[in-house]
């Protein structure tokens, strides 16, 4: 059974959230890009780029931690989601790893709160319903076994995406 008090779904700007950590849907260089990645880099300021340069990139499915700098969030967990190739390149496993590794960082740092964007569901082309299903299922499984993070927010970029995430949460409850 899912503790619905630990998971919420909103439509909004992830860079405005006052949480322990936001998750950045980054590219493998960690040096910024388009979409949520570019928005996070812009809002955090140039110090983020400096710290990211020292991390030597990140592989798909992995996650790395930086400070939040000028963001309300204290930290940023950068994870690289898979590009959608029709499901033939183990995209589901790679996307699941993004959530597991990001949540593991939050657990190890004992973060109370974390917010996720819709990883891989933008320019990487992952089908929205399938991306949401993996995100919600993986997060629910993790929260069943762990006390941290206490709360997870899925911060969606549109009302349509928010509805997809809410539907997936409803299916699992």
Secondary structure by P-SEA (a helix, b strand, c coil): ccccccbbbbbcccccccccbbbbbcccccccccaaaaaaaaaacaaaaaaaaaaccccccbbbbbbbccccccbbbbbbbbcccccccaaaaaaaaaaaaaaaaaaaacccbbbbcccccccccccaaaaaaaaaaaaaaaaaccccccbbbbccccaaaaaaaaaaaaaac
